[in-house]
Structures are given as C-alpha cells and as structure tokens.
Amino acid sequence: MGKLIMWNIITLDGCFEGSQKWDLSFHSFVWGKELEELSIEQLRSADYLVFGRVTYEGMAAYWTKAAGETAEQEVAQLMNRIPKLVFSKTLKSADWNNTTIISENASGEIQKLKEQNGKDMYVFGSANLSETFIKDNLFDEYRICIAPVILGSGRPLFRQGMASNSLSLISARQLLTGGVVLKYSKK
C-alpha cells in the first residue's frame, strides 16, 4: 500500500510561509547538500506529487524553468517527470506535464490511490489541502524540516483548532546547516 507523506520546511515558530504568499526565504537557511540529497531520494520514491492549487501554480512556475546547478537540475527533472495531482475546484487546465486535476472528493481520491499497490505520494506545502488530509487521518507520515529561524509572523502549517493527533517519532536528523529533519508516523 502506498503512503501519503507530508513534506514541509517550517520555521522554529511553526510557519511554512512568511507574511506574504510564497515568502519562503527561510528555506535558504537549511538548504544545502543534505537536503538536496534527501529531496532527490524522496522524489525517486514518489509515484505522485500532490498539491493544492496555489502550491501547484508556484511549483510549476519554478520547476518548469529551473536550470541551476547539477543537483537542482536533477530535482527539476524529477519534479517535471513525476505524475502530479492538483486538487482544485477552480483550476480548469494545467500546463505542467503529467498533471491531473481533481476537483472533487480529495480524501476519497487519495484513499483509492493509497489502496493501490504503489510508491509514496508526497504533499508539498498545500496547507489547506493538508488540513483536509489531517482531518481525515490520511497522512501516514509527516516529514518536517525545521529551519533555525523565528519569523515572528507568517502562515502556520498547523492552525489552531485542528483535532489532536498523536504521532510516533521515526527519526530526527540534524543538518549541517542547523536545521533538523523530523519524521513522524501515525500511531
């Protein structure tokens, strides 16, 4: 059975985005060879990348044009090749190759895919969609990289009012950049 995995980078005070949309400047504090290697490893194990509309549009804009150093090129090739699912009630077309738009029943569609024999599905960013999957208890694993930054304001990954959910620590990995990658599974 495939796993649904959340992958996000957050600040020490819990923000996955700054005060402005796509303010991800804190990513630079943890990005380095270790996260590049982890990103490539995760992408190689993915059957699907899963996005909400806003994250999908931002990722498509970046990765379809990425042409940086060798590691970024490899990430870009994988990002562009892997099938993508975008959950949106408003998006009518998708130009990023290998993209399927799903406009209804996000949790039901993910549950069907999980039941098929497959690799892992990764949700990047996509806070609203992630809230739905958390509420419906669909995440099998949470992979969170904590950047050693306190923003003071921004959008939290986990909003107040979400249902309590106990998790088991799988691993904690300190990065040379000062960040920490935490992996948790459902109990």
Secondary structure, DSSP 8 states (H G I E B T S, - for coil): ---EEEEEEEETTSEEE-SSTT--GGGGGT-SHHHHHHHHHHHHTEEEEEEEHHHHHHHHHHHTT---SHHHHHHHHHHHHS-EEEE-SS-----STTEEEE-S-HHHHHHHHHHSS--EEEEES-HHHHHHHHHTT--SEEEEEEES---SSSEESS-TT-----EEEEEEEE-TTS-EEEEEEE-
